[in-house]
């Protein structure tokens, strides 16, 4: 049977869900194909969203009109803002979620999205004619014809799980792998490789002695993921289920080392590269041989389940080794588990063969998003999914965005940094986002993603009118607070007694309120009660605004870090000039004898669109860029 759609999305993980929702909400008739409708947006590893830089990505998805932040808020068991002891450039939201509720919340959203149909089946073949995608074929015998296809197959492509010397074909625990699809794609000239990731043992909390562990509570303030007010996201009253901390010890390590001969990581069974920044416990022993202990986090999987996730103990060691080692930890003396940890190998595709719109350079109208591009993490996948979904919709309707690809720059979003790194530098290990990867991280804070991105998404047609108006109102209120602080003068005689009570140095001469707010001991909430005109102005500006604390925090960050923000914006503006110099199709790289052989080879392989992108390619030196500028002048 033949079905006709504008966009077909293969895989309903985090990338697939965001891609399907974005394409459908932009008017493209979309079909989301998944092997199991009961596993939509499954959190294959830790049931948590966010973390360092990952939380910023989720806020950017939300600002664009995506749904990961909304779903997370509805399913949150514990919310924490990480890195609060550091500057706001690295503050990162993170939420432990109810795994089962997360799936059903996403499914409810997708099933009620106009223009979106879900089909349960497995895709086995990509249909291509004259290097233009035509659709896909499934194992059920259905053919889906489409103008665009988005591949978001996660870890399922030829997936192979490892538990010691035991090898089981699978995309994740108890789920079949996707066979034939990789070969159907690579025969058209798209390069593929193999990667590895892993997941820890799942523990029955009834067997845990929590008195031997340190409790880690969540935050109890206004922070959350979605910029939409609580009434719109239906955030449940946080149950604030605690997480727990314990440590391995030398006895644990001895048991683990006894099983290394059967570890697929060290006996040659696994050849592919795993994630550097989420190492297995056996990798930790190998990398840090002098460490006597490693921290472990025991985290809830849901509000009503006894299943718990042991963060920090990812492993592919034999099952008996994993369990016996953990029983050497006092809290786990009587440990019972639901299933052991395992490693999984899977196929990915070289992301340097993609444009910044995540469209293949080899097959037109074919898009890739998520772990198939060599990334790791739900958040990185979801961010790519939004961009792929948007651009697939644009390819189906040139009225959107003037028919031009929708891309984000490195100075606009962590999603922009992520995609530029992938398509420019490629990957030789699973890619994970960190704040250190962004050269403009002061501009890419979690508090201002809506200010950066919502207007662009609204003009595109994805962000709703309500979301746009909420952003505009918030911006006006922030600017009003900043304007008052920059103009209101303070006299020492009136404010010094209050400054002493707040533990900060008295004034020697008058100053503007914004100068006082620049002090680390001073913030808007603790100084306003001491300055009656400021307190009244805040009440006038904010009134009964339910986002009161969010607005105050955003205004305060802009005031305190005004100089840093300005300086970084100046740096970004300089780089934008290189971004505006288009070089696609202007150079015959193999014959450019003026630059190094390595630069010629890398430029020929990547085919950068702008001079700025060329400057970020490993192997292309600043002198190569200067030569290219000279040649363009000629």
For each residue, the residues with C-beta under 8 A, 3 or more apart:
1: 141 142 143
2: 142 143 144 145
3: 31 119 142 143 144 145
4: 144 145 146
5: 8 29 30 31 117 144 145 146 147
6: 23 28 29 30 146 147 148 392 393 396 397
7: 20 23 24 28 29 30 31 146 147 148 149 150 389 392 393 396
8: 5 30 31 33 135 136 144 146 148 149 150
9: 12 16 19 20 23 30 31 32 33 149 150 152 389
10: 16 33 123 136 149 150 151 152 153 181
11: 15 16 33 34 151 152 153 154 156 370
12: 9 16 17 20 32 33 34 37 39 40 41 110 118 152
13: 16 17 41 42 44 152 154 370 371 378 381
14: 17 18 41 68 370 378 379 381 382 385
15: 11 18 19 152 154 369 370 371 381 382 384 385 388
16: 9 10 11 12 13 19 20 32 34 150 152 369 370 385
17: 12 13 14 20 21 32 40 41 67 106 110 382 385
18: 14 15 21 22 61 66 67 68 382 383 385 386 389
19: 9 15 16 22 23 150 152 367 369 385 386 388 389 392
20: 7 9 12 16 17 23 24 30 32 110 113 116 150 389
21: 17 18 24 25 66 67 109 110 113 116 389
22: 18 19 25 26 64 65 66 385 386 389 390 393 462
23: 6 7 9 19 20 26 28 30 115 148 150 389 390 392 393 396
24: 7 20 21 27 28 29 30 113 114 115 116
25: 21 22 65 113 114 115 462
26: 22 23 389 390 393 394 397 400 460 461 462
27: 24 115 393 397 400 461
28: 6 7 23 24 115 148 392 393 396 397
29: 5 6 7 24 115
30: 5 6 7 8 9 20 23 24 115 116 117
31: 3 5 7 8 9 116 117 118 119 144 146
32: 9 12 16 17 20 110 116 117 118 119
33: 8 9 10 11 12 118 119 120 121 123 136 138 144
34: 11 12 16 37 39 40 118 119 120 121
35: 39 120 121 122 156 171 175 176 178
36: 39 40 120 175
37: 12 34 40 107 118 120
38: 103
39: 12 34 35 36 42 103 175
40: 12 17 34 36 37 103 106 107 110 118
41: 12 13 14 17 71 102 103 106 107
42: 13 39 99 103 172
43: 46 47 48 97 99 102 378
44: 13 154 155 172 199
45: 197 199
46: 43 299 309 311
47: 43 96 97 98 99 102 299 301 302 309
48: 43 51 94 95 96 97 299
49: 54 55 58 68 72 94 95 97 225 378 379
50: 54 55 58 72 92 93 94 95 225 379
51: 48 54 55 82 92 94 379
52: 55 82 83 90 92 434 435
53: 56 57 92 414 433 434 435 437 438
54: 49 50 51 57 58 92 94 377 378 379 380 433
55: 49 50 51 52 58 59 82 92 93 94 225 379 446
56: 53 59 60 92 414 435 444 445 446 449
57: 53 54 60 61 379 380 382 383 414 415 418 433
58: 49 50 54 55 61 62 68 69 72 93 225 379 382
59: 55 56 62 63 69 93 225 227 446 449 450
60: 56 57 63 64 383 413 414 415 449 452 453
61: 18 57 58 64 66 67 68 69 379 382 383 386 415
62: 58 59 65 66 67 68 69 70 225 226 227 228 449 450
63: 59 60 227 449 450 452 453 454 457 463 471
64: 22 60 61 386 453 454 456 457 462 463
65: 22 25 62 454 457 462 463 464 467
66: 18 21 22 61 62 69 382 385 386
67: 17 18 21 61 62 70 71 106 109
68: 14 18 49 58 61 62 71 72 225 378 379 382
69: 58 59 61 62 66 72 73 224 225 226 227 233
70: 62 67 73 74 109 225 226 228 233
71: 41 67 68 74 75 102 105 106 109
72: 49 50 58 68 69 75 76 95 97 102 225 226
73: 69 70 76 95 224 225 226 233 234 235
74: 70 71 101 105 233 234 235 236
75: 71 72 97 98 101 102 105 236
76: 72 73 79 95 96 97 98 224 235 236 238
77: 95 96 97 98 238 239 240 241 300 302 303
78: 95 96 217 218 238 239 240 241 242 243 300
79: 76 93 94 95 96 218 219 223 224 238
80: 93 94 95 218 219
81: 84 91 92 93 94 219 221 223
82: 51 52 55 91 92 93 94
83: 52 86 90 91 92
84: 81 91
85:
86: 83 89 90 91
87: 90 91 442 561
88: 91 445 446 447 557 561
89: 86 435 441 442 444 445 561
90: 52 83 86 87 435 441
91: 81 82 83 84 86 87 88 445 446 447
92: 50 51 52 53 54 55 56 81 82 83 435 446
93: 50 55 58 59 79 80 81 82 223 224 225 446
94: 48 49 50 51 54 55 79 80 81 82
95: 48 49 50 72 73 76 77 78 79 80 224 225
96: 47 48 76 77 78 79 218 241 243 299 300
97: 43 47 48 49 72 75 76 77 101 102
98: 47 75 76 77 101 102 301 302 303
99: 42 43 47 102 103 301 302
100: 103 104 302 305
101: 74 75 97 98 104 105 302 303
102: 41 43 47 71 72 75 97 98 99 105 106
103: 38 39 40 41 42 99 100 106 107
104: 100 101 107 108
105: 71 74 75 101 102 108 109
106: 17 40 41 67 71 102 103 109 110
107: 37 40 41 103 104 110 111
108: 104 105 111 112
109: 21 67 70 71 105 106 112 113
110: 12 17 20 21 32 40 106 107 113 116 118
111: 107 108 118
112: 108 109
113: 20 21 24 25 109 110 116
114: 24 25
115: 23 24 25 27 28 29 30
116: 20 21 24 30 31 32 110 113
117: 5 30 31 32
118: 12 31 32 33 34 37 40 110 111
119: 3 31 32 33 34 138 142 144
120: 33 34 35 36 37
121: 33 34 35 138 139 140 142
122: 35 138 139 140 176 178
123: 10 33 126 136 137 138 139 178 181
124: 137 138 139 178 179 180 181 184
125: 136 137 180 181 184
126: 123 133 136 149 151 181 184 185 188 366
127: 133 134 135 136 137 143 145
128: 131 132 133 134 188 363 366
129: 132 134
130:
131: 128 188 362 363 364
132: 128 129 363 364 365
133: 126 127 128 146 148 149 363 364 365 366
134: 127 128 129 145 146
135: 8 127 143 144 145 146 149
136: 8 10 33 123 125 126 127 143 144 146 149
137: 123 124 125 127 141 142 143 144
138: 33 119 121 122 123 124 141 142 143 144
139: 121 122 123 124
140: 121 122
141: 1 137 138
142: 1 2 3 119 121 137 138
143: 1 2 3 127 135 136 137 138
144: 2 3 4 5 8 31 33 119 135 136 137 138
145: 2 3 4 5 127 134 135
146: 4 5 6 7 8 31 133 134 135 136 149
147: 5 6 7 365 395 396
148: 6 7 8 23 28 133 365 366 367 392 395 396
149: 7 8 9 10 126 133 135 136 146 365 366 367
150: 7 8 9 10 16 19 20 23 367 368 369 385 388 389 392
151: 10 11 126 181 185 349 366 367 368 369 372
152: 9 10 11 12 13 15 16 19 368 369 370 372 381 385 388
153: 10 11 156 157 178 181 370 371 372
154: 11 13 15 44 171 346 370 371 372 381
155: 44 159 171 172 197 344 346 371
156: 11 35 153 159 171 172 175 177 178 346
157: 153 177 178 181 182 346 347 348 372
158: 177 178 179 182 345 346 347
159: 155 156 169 170 171 172 177 178 344 345 346
160: 167 168 169 170 177 344 345 346
161: 167 168 169 170 172 173 342 343 344
162: 166 167 264 269 270 316 342 343 344 345
163: 166 168 316 317 318 319 340 341 342
164: 259 262 263 264 316 317 318 319 321
165: 262 264 267 269 318
166: 162 163 318
167: 160 161 162 264 269
168: 160 161 163
169: 159 160 161 176 177
170: 159 160 161 173 174 175 176 177 344
171: 35 154 155 156 159 175 176 177 178 344 346
172: 42 44 155 156 159 161 175 199 344
173: 161 170 199 339 342
174: 170
175: 35 36 39 156 170 171 172
176: 35 122 169 170 171
177: 156 157 158 159 160 169 170 171
178: 35 122 123 124 153 156 157 158 159 171 181 182
179: 124 158
180: 124 125 183 184
181: 10 123 124 125 126 151 153 157 178 184 185
182: 157 158 178 185 186 192 347
183: 180 186 187
184: 124 125 126 180 181 187
185: 126 151 181 182 188 190 192 349
186: 182 183 189 190 191 192
187: 183 184
188: 126 128 131 185 362 363
189: 186 362 363
190: 185 186 349 350 353 360 362 363
191: 186 349 350 353
192: 182 185 186 347 348 349 350
193: 272 347 348 349 350 374
194: 271 272 345 346 347 348
195: 272 273 274 345 346 348 371 374 429 430
196: 270 272 273 274 343 344 345 346 430
197: 45 155 274 275 278 343 344 346 376 430
198: 274 278 280 314 315 316 341 342 343 344
199: 44 45 172 173 314 341 342 344
200: 309 310 311 312 313 314 315 341
201: 310 313 315 322 323 326 337 339 340 341
202: 301 307 308 309 310 337 338 339
203: 207 208 298 307 308 309 310 332 335 336 337 338
204: 207 208 306 307 308 335 336 337 338
205: 208 298 300 306 307 308
206: 306 336
207: 203 204 332 334 335 336
208: 203 204 205 213 244 298 308 331 332 335
209: 212 213 330 331 332 333 334
210: 213 215 244 331
211:
212: 209 246 329 330 331
213: 208 209 210 244 245 246 298 331
214: 244 245 246
215: 210 242 243 244 245
216: 242 243 244 245 297
217: 78 240 242
218: 78 79 80 96 238 240 241 242
219: 79 80 81 223
220: 238 240
221: 81 549
222: 549 550
223: 79 81 93 219
224: 69 73 76 79 93 95 230 233 235
225: 49 50 55 58 59 62 68 69 70 72 73 93 95
226: 62 69 70 72 73 232 233
227: 59 62 63 69 449 450 454 467 470 471 474
228: 62 70 232 233 467 470
229: 232 233 470 546 547
230: 224 233 234 235 546
231: 234 546
232: 226 228 229 466
233: 69 70 73 74 224 226 228 229 230
234: 73 74 230 231
235: 73 74 76 224 230 238
236: 74 75 76 239
237:
238: 76 77 78 79 218 220 235
239: 77 78 236 303
240: 77 78 217 218 220
241: 77 78 96 218 300 303
242: 78 215 216 217 218
243: 78 96 215 216 297 298 299 300
244: 208 210 213 214 215 216 297 298 299 331
245: 213 214 215 216 295 296 297 298
246: 212 213 214 295 296 298 329 330 331 332
247: 293 294 295 296 329
248: 252 253 281 293 294 296 325 329
249: 252 253 292 293 328 329
250: 253 254 292 293
251: 254 255 328
252: 248 249 255 256 325 326 328 329
253: 248 249 250 256 257 285 292 325
254: 250 251 257 258
255: 251 252 258 259 321 324 325 328
256: 252 253 259 260 281 282 285 317 321 325
257: 253 254 260 285
258: 254 255 321
259: 164 255 256 262 263 317 318 321 325
260: 256 257 263 266 282 285 317
261: 266 267
262: 164 165 259 267 317 318 321
263: 164 259 260 266 267 282 316 317
264: 162 164 165 167 267 269 270 316 343
265: 269 270 274 280 282 283 316 343
266: 260 261 263 282 286
267: 165 261 262 263 264
268: 271
269: 162 165 167 264 265
270: 162 196 264 265 274 316 343 345
271: 194 268
272: 193 194 195 196 345
273: 195 196 428 429 430
274: 195 196 197 198 265 270 278 279 280 283 343 429 430
275: 197 278 279 376 429 430 432
276: 279 429 430 432
277: 432 434
278: 197 198 274 275 314 376 432
279: 274 275 276 283 284 287 314
280: 198 265 274 283 284 314 315 316 341 343
281: 248 256 284 285 294 312 313 314 315 317
282: 256 260 263 265 266 285 286 315 316 317
283: 265 274 279 280 286 287
284: 279 280 281 287 288 291 294
285: 253 256 257 260 281 282 288 289
286: 266 282 283 289
287: 279 283 284
288: 284 285 291 294
289: 285 286
290:
291: 284 288 294
292: 249 250 253
293: 247 248 249 250
294: 247 248 281 284 288 291 312
295: 245 246 247 312
296: 245 246 247 248 310 311 312 313 329
297: 216 243 244 245 310 311 312
298: 203 205 208 213 243 244 245 246 308 309 310 311 331
299: 46 47 48 96 243 244 308 309 310 311
300: 77 78 96 205 241 243 303 305 308 309
301: 47 98 99 202 305 307 308 309
302: 47 77 98 99 100 101 305 307
303: 77 98 101 239 241 300
304:
305: 100 300 301 302
306: 204 205 206
307: 202 203 204 205 301 302 338
308: 202 203 204 205 208 298 299 300 301
309: 46 47 200 202 203 298 299 300 301
310: 200 201 202 203 296 297 298 299 313 326
311: 46 200 296 297 298 299
312: 200 281 294 295 296 297
313: 200 201 281 296 310 322 326 341
314: 198 199 200 278 279 280 281 341
315: 198 200 201 280 281 282 322 340 341 342 343
316: 162 163 164 198 263 264 265 270 280 282 341 342 343
317: 163 164 256 259 260 262 263 281 282 321 322 325 341
318: 163 164 165 166 259 262 321 322
319: 163 164 322 323 340
320: 323 324
321: 164 255 256 258 259 262 317 318 324 325
322: 201 313 315 317 318 319 325 326 340 341
323: 201 319 320 326 327 335 337 340
324: 255 320 321 327 328
325: 248 252 253 255 256 259 317 321 322 328
326: 201 252 310 313 322 323 329 332 335
327: 323 324 332 333 334 335
328: 249 251 252 255 324 325 332
329: 212 246 247 248 249 252 296 326 332 333
330: 209 212 246 333
331: 208 209 210 212 213 244 246 298
332: 203 207 208 209 246 326 327 328 329 335
333: 209 327 329 330
334: 207 209 327
335: 203 204 207 208 323 326 327 332
336: 203 204 206 207
337: 201 202 203 204 323 340
338: 202 203 204 307
339: 173 201 202
340: 163 201 315 319 322 323 337
341: 163 198 199 200 201 280 313 314 315 316 317 322
342: 161 162 163 173 198 199 315 316
343: 161 162 196 197 198 264 265 270 274 280 315 316
344: 155 159 160 161 162 170 171 172 196 197 198 199
345: 158 159 160 162 194 195 196 270 272
346: 154 155 156 157 158 159 160 171 194 195 196 197 371
347: 157 158 182 192 193 194 372
348: 157 192 193 194 195 371 372 373 374 427
349: 151 185 190 191 192 193 353 368 372 373 374
350: 190 191 192 193 353 374 426
351: 354 368 373 374 422 423 426 427
352: 422 423 424 425 426 605 606
353: 190 191 349 350 360 361 362
354: 351 357 358 359 360 361 368 373 422 423
355: 358 359 360 361 405 423 609
356: 405 407 419 420 423 609
357: 354 367 387 388 391 394 405 406 407
358: 354 355 367 368 369 373 384 387 388 391 419 423
359: 354 355 364 365 366 367 391 395 405
360: 190 353 354 355 363 364 366 367 368
361: 353 354 355 607
362: 131 188 189 190 353 366
363: 128 131 132 133 188 189 190 360 366
364: 131 132 133 359 360
365: 132 133 147 148 149 359 392 395
366: 126 128 133 148 149 151 359 360 362 363
367: 19 148 149 150 151 357 358 359 360 388 391 392
368: 150 151 152 349 351 354 358 360 372 373 388
369: 15 16 19 150 151 152 358 372 373 381 384 385 387 388 389
370: 11 13 14 15 16 152 153 154 373 375 380 381 384 385
371: 13 15 153 154 155 195 346 348 374 375 376 381 430
372: 151 152 153 154 157 347 348 349 368 369
373: 348 349 351 354 358 368 369 370 384 422 427
374: 193 195 348 349 350 351 371 422 426 427 430 431
375: 370 371 380 381 384 418 422 427 430 431 432
376: 197 275 278 371 380 430 431 432
377: 54 380 381 432 433
378: 13 14 43 49 54 68 381 382
379: 14 49 50 51 54 55 57 58 61 68 382 383 433
380: 54 57 370 375 376 377 383 384 418 431 432 433
381: 13 14 15 152 154 369 370 371 375 377 378 384 385
382: 14 15 17 18 57 58 61 66 68 378 379 385 386
383: 18 57 60 61 379 380 386 387 414 415 418
384: 15 358 369 370 373 375 380 381 387 388 415 418 419
385: 14 15 16 17 18 19 22 66 150 152 369 370 381 382 388 389
386: 18 19 22 61 64 66 382 383 389 390 415
387: 357 358 369 383 384 390 391 406 407 408 415 419
388: 15 19 150 152 357 358 367 368 369 384 385 391 392
389: 7 9 18 19 20 21 22 23 26 150 369 385 386 392 393
390: 22 23 26 386 387 393 394 406 460 462
391: 357 358 359 367 387 388 394 395 405 406
392: 6 7 19 23 28 148 150 365 367 388 389 395 396
393: 6 7 22 23 26 27 28 389 390 396 397 400
394: 26 357 390 391 397 398 400 401 403 404 405 406
395: 147 148 359 365 391 392
396: 6 7 23 28 147 148 392 393
397: 6 26 27 28 393 394 400
398: 394 402 403
399: 402 403
400: 26 27 393 394 397 403 460 461
401: 394 404 405 406 460
402: 398 399
403: 394 398 399 400
404: 394 401
405: 355 356 357 359 391 394 401
406: 357 387 390 391 394 401 460
407: 356 357 387 416 419
408: 387 412 413 415 416 419 453
409: 412 413 416 420 576 579
410: 416 417 420 438 439 440 575
411: 416 440 443 444 572 575 576
412: 408 409 416 444 452 453
413: 60 408 409 416 417 444 449 452 453
414: 53 56 57 60 383 417 418 433 438 444
415: 57 60 61 383 384 386 387 408 418 419
416: 407 408 409 410 411 412 413 419 420
417: 410 413 414 420 421 433 437 438 444
418: 57 375 380 383 384 414 415 421 422 431 433 437
419: 356 358 384 387 407 408 415 416 422 423
420: 356 409 410 416 417 423 424 613 616
421: 417 418 424 425 431 437
422: 351 352 354 373 374 375 418 419 425 426 427 431
423: 351 352 354 355 356 358 419 420 606
424: 352 420 421 606 608 613 616 617
425: 352 421 422 616 617 618
426: 350 351 352 374 422
427: 348 351 373 374 375 422 430 431
428: 273
429: 195 273 274 275 276
430: 195 196 197 273 274 275 276 371 374 375 376 427
431: 374 375 376 380 418 421 422 427
432: 275 276 277 278 375 376 377 380
433: 53 54 57 377 379 380 414 417 418 437
434: 52 53 277 437
435: 52 53 56 89 90 92 438 441
436: 441
437: 53 417 418 421 433 434
438: 53 410 414 417 435 441 444
439: 410 571
440: 410 411 443 444 568 571 572
441: 89 90 435 436 438 444 445
442: 87 89 445 561 564 565 568
443: 411 440 452 565 568 569 572
444: 56 89 411 412 413 414 417 438 440 441 449 452
445: 56 88 89 91 441 442 448 449 557
446: 55 56 59 88 91 92 93 449
447: 88 91 550 553 554 557
448: 445 451 452 554 557
449: 56 59 60 62 63 227 413 444 445 446 452 453
450: 59 62 63 227 453 454 471 474
451: 448 454 471 474 475 554
452: 60 63 412 413 443 444 448 449
453: 60 63 64 408 412 413 449 450 456 457
454: 63 64 65 227 450 451 457 458 463 467 468 471
455: 458 459 468 471
456: 64 453 459 460
457: 63 64 65 453 454 460 462 463
458: 454 455 461 462 463 464 465 467 468
459: 455 456
460: 26 390 400 401 406 456 457 463
461: 26 27 400 458
462: 22 25 26 64 65 390 457 458
463: 63 64 65 454 457 458 460 467 468
464: 65 458 467 468
465: 458 468 469
466: 232 469 470
467: 65 227 228 454 458 463 464 470 471
468: 454 455 458 463 464 465 471 472
469: 465 466 472 473
470: 227 228 229 466 467 473 474
471: 63 227 450 451 454 455 467 468 474 475
472: 468 469 475 476
473: 469 470 476 477
474: 227 450 451 470 471 477 478 547 550 551 554
475: 451 471 472 478 479
476: 472 473 479 480
477: 473 474 480 481 541 542 545 551 555
478: 474 475 481 482 551 554 555 558
479: 475 476 482 483
480: 476 477 483 484 541
481: 477 478 484 485 524 537 538 541 551 552 555
482: 478 479 485 486 514 555 558 559
483: 479 480 486 487
484: 480 481 487 488 513 534 537 541
485: 481 482 488 512 513 514 517 534 555 559
486: 482 483 512 513 514
487: 483 484 512
488: 484 485 512 513 531 533 534
489: 510 511 512 513
490: 494 495 507 510 511 512 513 516 531
491: 494 495 510
492: 495 496 506 507 508 509 510
493: 496
494: 490 491
495: 490 491 492 498 499 507 516 530 531
496: 492 493 499 500 506 507
497: 500 501
498: 495 501 502 527 530 531
499: 495 496 502 504 505 506 507 516 522
500: 496 497 503 504 506
501: 497 498
502: 498 499 521 522 526 527 530
503: 500 521
504: 499 500 519 521 522
505: 499
506: 492 496 499 500
507: 490 492 495 496 499 510 511 516
508: 492
509: 492
510: 489 490 491 492 507
511: 489 490 507 515 516
512: 485 486 487 488 489 490 515 516
513: 484 485 486 488 489 490 516 517 531 534
514: 482 485 486 517 518 559 562
515: 511 512 518
516: 490 495 499 507 511 512 513 519 522 527
517: 485 513 514 522 523 524 527 556 559 560
518: 514 515 522 559 560 562
519: 504 516 522
520:
521: 502 503 504
522: 499 502 504 516 517 518 519 526 527
523: 517 526 527 556
524: 481 517 527 528 538 552 555 556
525: 528 552
526: 502 522 523 529
527: 498 502 516 517 522 523 524 530 531 534
528: 524 525 531 534 535 538
529: 526 535
530: 495 498 502 527
531: 488 490 495 498 513 527 528 534 535
532: 535 536
533: 488 536 537
534: 484 485 488 513 527 528 531 537 538
535: 528 529 531 532 538 539
536: 532 533 539 540
537: 481 484 533 534 540 541
538: 481 524 528 534 535 541 542 552
539: 535 536 542 543
540: 536 537 543
541: 477 480 481 484 537 538
542: 477 538 539 545 548 551 552
543: 539 540
544:
545: 477 542 548 551
546: 229 230 231
547: 229 474 550 551
548: 542 545 551 552
549: 221 222 552 553
550: 222 447 474 547 553 554
551: 474 477 478 481 542 545 547 548 554 555
552: 481 524 525 538 542 548 549 555 556
553: 447 549 550 556 557
554: 447 448 451 474 478 550 551 557 558
555: 477 478 481 482 485 524 551 552 558 559
556: 517 523 524 552 553 559 560
557: 88 445 447 448 553 554 560 561
558: 478 482 554 555 561 562 565
559: 482 485 514 517 518 555 556 562
560: 517 518 556 557
561: 87 88 89 442 557 558 564 565
562: 514 518 558 559 565 566
563: 566 567
564: 442 561 567 568
565: 442 443 558 561 562 568 569
566: 562 563 569 570
567: 563 564 570 571
568: 440 442 443 564 565 571 572
569: 443 565 566 572 573
570: 566 567 573 574
571: 439 440 567 568 574 575
572: 411 440 443 568 569 575 576
573: 569 570 576 577
574: 570 571 577 578
575: 410 411 571 572 578 579 612
576: 409 411 572 573 579 580 612
577: 573 574 580 581
578: 574 575 581 610 611 612 615
579: 409 575 576 610 611 612 613
580: 576 577 610
581: 577 578 610 611 612 629 632
582: 586 609 610
583: 586 587 608 609 610 611 614 628 632
584: 607 608 609 610
585:
586: 582 583 632
587: 583 592 603 628 631
588: 591 592
589: 592 600 603 604
590: 600 604
591: 588
592: 587 588 589 595 600 603 631
593:
594: 627 631
595: 592 599 600 603 623 624 627 628
596: 599 600 619 621 624
597: 600 601
598: 601 602 619
599: 595 596 602 603 617 619 620 621 624
600: 589 590 592 595 596 597 603 604
601: 597 598 604 605 619
602: 598 599 605 606 617 618 619 620
603: 587 589 592 595 599 600 606 607 608 614 617 620
604: 589 590 600 601 607
605: 352 601 602
606: 352 423 424 602 603 613 614 617
607: 361 584 603 604
608: 424 583 584 603 611 613 614 617
609: 355 356 582 583 584 613
610: 578 579 580 581 582 583 584 613 614
611: 578 579 581 583 608 614 615 625 628 629
612: 575 576 578 579 581 615 616
613: 420 424 579 606 608 609 610 616 617
614: 583 603 606 608 610 611 617 620 624 625 628
615: 578 611 612 620 622 625
616: 420 424 425 612 613 620
617: 424 425 599 602 603 606 608 613 614 620
618: 425 602
619: 596 598 599 601 602
620: 599 602 603 614 615 616 617 624 625
621: 596 599 624 625
622: 615 625 626
623: 595 626 627
624: 595 596 599 614 620 621 627 628
625: 611 614 615 620 621 622 628 629
626: 622 623 629 630
627: 594 595 623 624 630 631
628: 583 587 595 611 614 624 625 631 632
629: 581 611 625 626 632 633
630: 626 627 633 634
631: 587 592 594 627 628 634
632: 581 583 586 628 629
633: 629 630
634: 630 631
